Amino acid sequence: MKKEDKYIARIQFKLKVLQSKGQTFEDFFVSVMTKADKDFKTVQEYGNLGDQKNDGFNKKSGSFYQ
């Protein structure tokens, strides 16, 4: 990838992050994390409790993402 292409991709990524709100941001975050971390797992909503603001986790590293 050329330097100019990386620059444009970086700007597009930042714009996507800054423009996303609520569920749109969570969906974007999950799509990025599933590609970046093979051990990342999403949290499914559970009844009226929802996902309790937990977007996903990595059991091996003990990381939780909110």
Backbone as XML, in Angstrom:
<?xml version="1.0"?>
<chain id="A" units="angstrom">
  <residue number="1" name="MET">
    <atom name="N" x="0.846" y="-1.175" z="0.000"/>
    <atom name="CA" x="0.000" y="0.000" z="0.000"/>
    <atom name="C" x="0.895" y="1.242" z="0.000"/>
  </residue>
  <residue number="2" name="LYS">
    <atom name="N" x="0.568" y="2.168" z="-0.867"/>
    <atom name="CA" x="1.360" y="3.396" z="-0.948"/>
    <atom name="C" x="1.074" y="4.305" z="0.247"/>
  </residue>
  <residue number="3" name="LYS">
    <atom name="N" x="2.003" y="5.210" z="0.481"/>
    <atom name="CA" x="1.901" y="6.151" z="1.602"/>
    <atom name="C" x="0.602" y="6.961" z="1.529"/>
  </residue>
  <residue number="4" name="GLU">
    <atom name="N" x="0.233" y="7.389" z="0.336"/>
    <atom name="CA" x="-0.980" y="8.192" z="0.155"/>
    <atom name="C" x="-2.229" y="7.361" z="0.477"/>
  </residue>
  <residue number="5" name="ASP">
    <atom name="N" x="-2.217" y="6.091" z="0.091"/>
    <atom name="CA" x="-3.358" y="5.218" z="0.356"/>
    <atom name="C" x="-3.527" y="4.978" z="1.854"/>
  </residue>
  <residue number="6" name="LYS">
    <atom name="N" x="-2.415" y="4.809" z="2.565"/>
    <atom name="CA" x="-2.467" y="4.628" z="4.016"/>
    <atom name="C" x="-3.029" y="5.881" z="4.691"/>
  </residue>
  <residue number="7" name="TYR">
    <atom name="N" x="-2.610" y="7.035" z="4.199"/>
    <atom name="CA" x="-3.086" y="8.304" z="4.763"/>
    <atom name="C" x="-4.596" y="8.435" z="4.588"/>
  </residue>
  <residue number="8" name="ILE">
    <atom name="N" x="-5.089" y="8.126" z="3.412"/>
    <atom name="CA" x="-6.527" y="8.216" z="3.139"/>
    <atom name="C" x="-7.290" y="7.198" z="3.988"/>
  </residue>
  <residue number="9" name="ALA">
    <atom name="N" x="-6.774" y="5.981" z="4.087"/>
    <atom name="CA" x="-7.430" y="4.952" z="4.900"/>
    <atom name="C" x="-7.497" y="5.374" z="6.363"/>
  </residue>
  <residue number="10" name="ARG">
    <atom name="N" x="-6.423" y="5.978" z="6.871"/>
    <atom name="CA" x="-6.392" y="6.441" z="8.261"/>
    <atom name="C" x="-7.446" y="7.529" z="8.492"/>
  </residue>
  <residue number="11" name="ILE">
    <atom name="N" x="-7.583" y="8.450" z="7.560"/>
    <atom name="CA" x="-8.582" y="9.519" z="7.678"/>
    <atom name="C" x="-9.989" y="8.931" z="7.635"/>
  </residue>
  <residue number="12" name="GLN">
    <atom name="N" x="-10.234" y="7.979" z="6.737"/>
    <atom name="CA" x="-11.546" y="7.354" z="6.640"/>
    <atom name="C" x="-11.893" y="6.601" z="7.926"/>
  </residue>
  <residue number="13" name="PHE">
    <atom name="N" x="-10.909" y="5.932" z="8.514"/>
    <atom name="CA" x="-11.136" y="5.216" z="9.763"/>
    <atom name="C" x="-11.499" y="6.194" z="10.883"/>
  </residue>
  <residue number="14" name="LYS">
    <atom name="N" x="-10.724" y="7.257" z="11.024"/>
    <atom name="CA" x="-10.999" y="8.255" z="12.061"/>
    <atom name="C" x="-12.377" y="8.871" z="11.880"/>
  </residue>
  <residue number="15" name="LEU">
    <atom name="N" x="-12.738" y="9.171" z="10.647"/>
    <atom name="CA" x="-14.048" y="9.757" z="10.359"/>
    <atom name="C" x="-15.163" y="8.790" z="10.751"/>
  </residue>
  <residue number="16" name="LYS">
    <atom name="N" x="-15.003" y="7.520" z="10.429"/>
    <atom name="CA" x="-16.000" y="6.502" z="10.781"/>
    <atom name="C" x="-16.165" y="6.420" z="12.294"/>
  </residue>
  <residue number="17" name="VAL">
    <atom name="N" x="-15.063" y="6.437" z="13.031"/>
    <atom name="CA" x="-15.122" y="6.370" z="14.491"/>
    <atom name="C" x="-15.816" y="7.606" z="15.059"/>
  </residue>
  <residue number="18" name="LEU">
    <atom name="N" x="-15.455" y="8.772" z="14.576"/>
    <atom name="CA" x="-16.015" y="10.006" z="15.116"/>
    <atom name="C" x="-17.483" y="10.207" z="14.766"/>
  </residue>
  <residue number="19" name="GLN">
    <atom name="N" x="-17.923" y="9.662" z="13.642"/>
    <atom name="CA" x="-19.312" y="9.850" z="13.228"/>
    <atom name="C" x="-20.249" y="8.783" z="13.785"/>
  </residue>
  <residue number="20" name="SER">
    <atom name="N" x="-19.711" y="7.694" z="14.285"/>
    <atom name="CA" x="-20.549" y="6.600" z="14.782"/>
    <atom name="C" x="-20.979" y="6.875" z="16.215"/>
  </residue>
  <residue number="21" name="LYS">
    <atom name="N" x="-22.244" y="6.564" z="16.482"/>
    <atom name="CA" x="-22.794" y="6.756" z="17.820"/>
    <atom name="C" x="-23.642" y="5.543" z="18.180"/>
  </residue>
  <residue number="22" name="GLY">
    <atom name="N" x="-23.697" y="5.226" z="19.448"/>
    <atom name="CA" x="-24.581" y="4.179" z="19.940"/>
    <atom name="C" x="-24.325" y="2.818" z="19.314"/>
  </residue>
  <residue number="23" name="GLN">
    <atom name="N" x="-25.406" y="2.199" z="18.847"/>
    <atom name="CA" x="-25.331" y="0.850" z="18.293"/>
    <atom name="C" x="-24.470" y="0.795" z="17.044"/>
  </residue>
  <residue number="24" name="THR">
    <atom name="N" x="-24.451" y="1.871" z="16.261"/>
    <atom name="CA" x="-23.613" y="1.915" z="15.057"/>
    <atom name="C" x="-22.142" y="1.809" z="15.435"/>
  </residue>
  <residue number="25" name="PHE">
    <atom name="N" x="-21.735" y="2.509" z="16.491"/>
    <atom name="CA" x="-20.350" y="2.424" z="16.949"/>
    <atom name="C" x="-20.032" y="1.028" z="17.470"/>
  </residue>
  <residue number="26" name="GLU">
    <atom name="N" x="-20.952" y="0.451" z="18.247"/>
    <atom name="CA" x="-20.718" y="-0.894" z="18.783"/>
    <atom name="C" x="-20.555" y="-1.903" z="17.648"/>
  </residue>
  <residue number="27" name="ASP">
    <atom name="N" x="-21.404" y="-1.818" z="16.634"/>
    <atom name="CA" x="-21.303" y="-2.729" z="15.492"/>
    <atom name="C" x="-19.966" y="-2.567" z="14.771"/>
  </residue>
  <residue number="28" name="PHE">
    <atom name="N" x="-19.532" y="-1.325" z="14.596"/>
    <atom name="CA" x="-18.246" y="-1.048" z="13.949"/>
    <atom name="C" x="-17.098" y="-1.596" z="14.793"/>
  </residue>
  <residue number="29" name="PHE">
    <atom name="N" x="-17.144" y="-1.344" z="16.094"/>
    <atom name="CA" x="-16.111" y="-1.832" z="17.017"/>
    <atom name="C" x="-16.001" y="-3.349" z="16.965"/>
  </residue>
  <residue number="30" name="VAL">
    <atom name="N" x="-17.140" y="-4.024" z="17.005"/>
    <atom name="CA" x="-17.145" y="-5.489" z="16.974"/>
    <atom name="C" x="-16.570" y="-5.996" z="15.655"/>
  </residue>
  <residue number="31" name="SER">
    <atom name="N" x="-16.901" y="-5.351" z="14.539"/>
    <atom name="CA" x="-16.370" y="-5.796" z="13.245"/>
    <atom name="C" x="-14.854" y="-5.627" z="13.186"/>
  </residue>
  <residue number="32" name="VAL">
    <atom name="N" x="-14.332" y="-4.550" z="13.766"/>
    <atom name="CA" x="-12.889" y="-4.327" z="13.788"/>
    <atom name="C" x="-12.213" y="-5.349" z="14.706"/>
  </residue>
  <residue number="33" name="MET">
    <atom name="N" x="-12.764" y="-5.559" z="15.890"/>
    <atom name="CA" x="-12.140" y="-6.458" z="16.863"/>
    <atom name="C" x="-12.158" y="-7.908" z="16.401"/>
  </residue>
  <residue number="34" name="THR">
    <atom name="N" x="-13.201" y="-8.343" z="15.717"/>
    <atom name="CA" x="-13.238" y="-9.732" z="15.256"/>
    <atom name="C" x="-12.175" y="-9.987" z="14.195"/>
  </residue>
  <residue number="35" name="LYS">
    <atom name="N" x="-11.797" y="-8.942" z="13.466"/>
    <atom name="CA" x="-10.734" y="-9.083" z="12.472"/>
    <atom name="C" x="-9.347" y="-8.926" z="13.100"/>
  </residue>
  <residue number="36" name="ALA">
    <atom name="N" x="-9.247" y="-8.110" z="14.146"/>
    <atom name="CA" x="-7.952" y="-7.808" z="14.759"/>
    <atom name="C" x="-7.533" y="-8.830" z="15.812"/>
  </residue>
  <residue number="37" name="ASP">
    <atom name="N" x="-8.498" y="-9.493" z="16.439"/>
    <atom name="CA" x="-8.198" y="-10.400" z="17.550"/>
    <atom name="C" x="-8.994" y="-11.688" z="17.378"/>
  </residue>
  <residue number="38" name="LYS">
    <atom name="N" x="-8.303" y="-12.778" z="17.066"/>
    <atom name="CA" x="-8.998" y="-14.047" z="16.799"/>
    <atom name="C" x="-9.677" y="-14.596" z="18.048"/>
  </residue>
  <residue number="39" name="ASP">
    <atom name="N" x="-9.290" y="-14.151" z="19.237"/>
    <atom name="CA" x="-9.883" y="-14.633" z="20.484"/>
    <atom name="C" x="-11.007" y="-13.728" z="20.995"/>
  </residue>
  <residue number="40" name="PHE">
    <atom name="N" x="-11.336" y="-12.667" z="20.277"/>
    <atom name="CA" x="-12.394" y="-11.741" z="20.687"/>
    <atom name="C" x="-13.752" y="-12.416" z="20.529"/>
  </residue>
  <residue number="41" name="LYS">
    <atom name="N" x="-14.578" y="-12.301" z="21.542"/>
    <atom name="CA" x="-15.939" y="-12.843" z="21.521"/>
    <atom name="C" x="-16.927" y="-11.729" z="21.847"/>
  </residue>
  <residue number="42" name="THR">
    <atom name="N" x="-18.037" y="-11.714" z="21.140"/>
    <atom name="CA" x="-19.070" y="-10.719" z="21.432"/>
    <atom name="C" x="-19.922" y="-11.210" z="22.593"/>
  </residue>
  <residue number="43" name="VAL">
    <atom name="N" x="-20.631" y="-10.284" z="23.208"/>
    <atom name="CA" x="-21.537" y="-10.608" z="24.307"/>
    <atom name="C" x="-22.954" y="-10.494" z="23.767"/>
  </residue>
  <residue number="44" name="GLN">
    <atom name="N" x="-23.704" y="-11.570" z="23.887"/>
    <atom name="CA" x="-25.083" y="-11.566" z="23.421"/>
    <atom name="C" x="-25.983" y="-10.955" z="24.490"/>
  </residue>
  <residue number="45" name="GLU">
    <atom name="N" x="-27.018" y="-10.254" z="24.047"/>
    <atom name="CA" x="-27.972" y="-9.676" z="24.992"/>
    <atom name="C" x="-28.731" y="-10.801" z="25.686"/>
  </residue>
  <residue number="46" name="TYR">
    <atom name="N" x="-29.075" y="-10.561" z="26.940"/>
    <atom name="CA" x="-29.752" y="-11.575" z="27.723"/>
    <atom name="C" x="-31.023" y="-10.979" z="28.317"/>
  </residue>
  <residue number="47" name="GLY">
    <atom name="N" x="-32.143" y="-11.257" z="27.676"/>
    <atom name="CA" x="-33.444" y="-10.795" z="28.171"/>
    <atom name="C" x="-33.499" y="-9.297" z="28.364"/>
  </residue>
  <residue number="48" name="ASN">
    <atom name="N" x="-34.166" y="-8.873" z="29.438"/>
    <atom name="CA" x="-34.315" y="-7.441" z="29.686"/>
    <atom name="C" x="-33.056" y="-6.823" z="30.305"/>
  </residue>
  <residue number="49" name="LEU">
    <atom name="N" x="-32.048" y="-7.637" z="30.600"/>
    <atom name="CA" x="-30.785" y="-7.112" z="31.137"/>
    <atom name="C" x="-29.884" y="-6.564" z="30.032"/>
  </residue>
  <residue number="50" name="GLY">
    <atom name="N" x="-30.117" y="-7.002" z="28.801"/>
    <atom name="CA" x="-29.257" y="-6.573" z="27.698"/>
    <atom name="C" x="-27.865" y="-7.165" z="27.845"/>
  </residue>
  <residue number="51" name="ASP">
    <atom name="N" x="-26.865" y="-6.465" z="27.330"/>
    <atom name="CA" x="-25.482" y="-6.961" z="27.447"/>
    <atom name="C" x="-24.730" y="-6.260" z="28.567"/>
  </residue>
  <residue number="52" name="GLN">
    <atom name="N" x="-25.437" y="-5.451" z="29.350"/>
    <atom name="CA" x="-24.895" y="-4.713" z="30.484"/>
    <atom name="C" x="-23.675" y="-3.877" z="30.099"/>
  </residue>
  <residue number="53" name="LYS">
    <atom name="N" x="-23.762" y="-3.243" z="28.927"/>
    <atom name="CA" x="-22.734" y="-2.319" z="28.415"/>
    <atom name="C" x="-21.429" y="-3.013" z="28.060"/>
  </residue>
  <residue number="54" name="ASN">
    <atom name="N" x="-21.438" y="-4.333" z="27.943"/>
    <atom name="CA" x="-20.234" y="-5.076" z="27.597"/>
    <atom name="C" x="-20.303" y="-5.407" z="26.107"/>
  </residue>
  <residue number="55" name="ASP">
    <atom name="N" x="-19.353" y="-4.890" z="25.333"/>
    <atom name="CA" x="-19.353" y="-5.092" z="23.886"/>
    <atom name="C" x="-18.634" y="-6.369" z="23.467"/>
  </residue>
  <residue number="56" name="GLY">
    <atom name="N" x="-17.758" y="-6.879" z="24.301"/>
    <atom name="CA" x="-17.044" y="-8.104" z="23.972"/>
    <atom name="C" x="-15.920" y="-8.350" z="24.959"/>
  </residue>
  <residue number="57" name="PHE">
    <atom name="N" x="-15.250" y="-9.495" z="24.772"/>
    <atom name="CA" x="-14.168" y="-9.849" z="25.689"/>
    <atom name="C" x="-13.190" y="-10.796" z="25.019"/>
  </residue>
  <residue number="58" name="ASN">
    <atom name="N" x="-12.013" y="-10.890" z="25.624"/>
    <atom name="CA" x="-10.994" y="-11.853" z="25.231"/>
    <atom name="C" x="-10.686" y="-12.659" z="26.485"/>
  </residue>
  <residue number="59" name="LYS">
    <atom name="N" x="-11.134" y="-13.902" z="26.499"/>
    <atom name="CA" x="-10.981" y="-14.748" z="27.687"/>
    <atom name="C" x="-9.520" y="-15.034" z="28.000"/>
  </residue>
  <residue number="60" name="LYS">
    <atom name="N" x="-8.691" y="-15.208" z="26.964"/>
    <atom name="CA" x="-7.276" y="-15.529" z="27.179"/>
    <atom name="C" x="-6.529" y="-14.399" z="27.885"/>
  </residue>
  <residue number="61" name="SER">
    <atom name="N" x="-6.786" y="-13.158" z="27.453"/>
    <atom name="CA" x="-6.074" y="-12.016" z="28.045"/>
    <atom name="C" x="-6.816" y="-11.430" z="29.237"/>
  </residue>
  <residue number="62" name="GLY">
    <atom name="N" x="-8.087" y="-11.815" z="29.425"/>
    <atom name="CA" x="-8.877" y="-11.263" z="30.519"/>
    <atom name="C" x="-9.360" y="-9.854" z="30.245"/>
  </residue>
  <residue number="63" name="SER">
    <atom name="N" x="-9.413" y="-9.459" z="28.966"/>
    <atom name="CA" x="-9.831" y="-8.106" z="28.600"/>
    <atom name="C" x="-11.327" y="-8.054" z="28.311"/>
  </residue>
  <residue number="64" name="PHE">
    <atom name="N" x="-11.994" y="-7.058" z="28.879"/>
    <atom name="CA" x="-13.392" y="-6.795" z="28.595"/>
    <atom name="C" x="-13.493" y="-5.402" z="27.968"/>
  </residue>
  <residue number="65" name="TYR">
    <atom name="N" x="-14.373" y="-5.252" z="26.990"/>
    <atom name="CA" x="-14.509" y="-3.984" z="26.266"/>
    <atom name="C" x="-15.902" y="-3.428" z="26.460"/>
  </residue>
  <residue number="66" name="GLN">
    <atom name="N" x="-15.953" y="-2.184" z="26.929"/>
    <atom name="CA" x="-17.227" y="-1.518" z="27.146"/>
    <atom name="C" x="-17.319" y="-0.286" z="26.302"/>
  </residue>
</chain>
